[in-house]
């Protein structure tokens, strides 16, 4: 299974401590931002959470979710390639261009009517 693990740390980022636990999960993993990982593991979500929780402070936050059919994102091509190498059967929408907000266009902004 492919799972996403994300954190919001109230204090110092604990990447070194967290990444040291991933071998206990039997996980291959990639980190695509300072506080977000994608793991390939056979473990159910709850044991993953139990293993990671001791590294969290009371005010830290964690979200663990399995990537299933129909996921979407705007990420670097190497991330899509890694995911596809693990689960080529998943249906995904590959978008690797910059999101409109980074191009100076807000797709949610009202349009001017003539």
N, C-alpha and C positions, 0 to 999 in steps of 0.2 A: 504494500500500500504506500501511496505517496501522501505525506501529511505536511501541512504548513504549521510552523511553530513561530509565533510572534510574541514579542514582549514590549511592554512600556515600563521602563524602569524609572522609579521616582528619584533614584540616586545614580550611583556609578553603574555603567554597563558591565555585565558579568559574562562576557563572551567566553573567556578562557575557561571559567568554571563550568559553564553550560556545555561547551563543545567537548570537554573532557568526559562528560556523561554519555555522549552519543555512541561510543563503542559498546556500552552496556546495553544499548537498545538494538545492537546488531545493525546499526543504521549507516548507510552511505548518505552523505548530505552535501548541500551547498548553502552558503550564506549569500544572499543577494542584496542585503542592506545591513546596516549596523545592528539591527535587532530582529531580523527575520531570516528564517531558515526553511528549506524544503528538505524533508527527510524521506528516504526510501527504507522502510522497515516492515517487518512482519508483526510487530507488536500492536496490540489494540491501543486506542487513544488514552484510556485511563492509566495503564502502567507507564506510559510516556509522561503523563502529567505527574504521577507519583514520584518518578525519578527526578524530575526537574524542580518540583516545588521546594525542596530544601535549599535551593540556591536563591530563592526569592525572599525579598523583604516584605513585611506586611502590606506596604503600599505599592508594591510592584504588581503589574498585571501580566497575564499570559493568556493567549488564545491558541488552541490546538484544533485543527480541522483537517479532515481528510479531503483531498482533491478527488472529486468524482467527475462523472461525465458532465460536460458542458461548462467547464471553467473558462475564465477569460482574464486577460491582463495585458498590460503594456509593459513589457520587460525586454531585456537584451536577448538577442537570438540564442546565445549560449544557454540561457535558462530553459527556453523551449526545447532545445536539443537534448538537454539533460533529462527533462521530464519525459520526452518522447522515447528516450533510450530505455526508460524504466517501464513505461506504460504506453506502448504504441496504439493500444486499443481505445484510449480515451478520446472523446470528441472535444476538441478545443478550438477556440477562435484565436488564431495567432495574429497579434497586432504588435508590431515592433516599431512603429513610427512614434514620434513624439505626440503626447496627448495634446488636444487643442489648447488647453490652458497654458501649456508651455510655449505655444506658438502665438500667444497674445489674443486668442479667440476663446470666448467663454460660450460653450454650446448651450448653456442654460439662460443666457442673457436674453431679455426680450428684444425682438427685432423691431426696427423702425418701419412704420407703415407709411406709404406715400399718400 
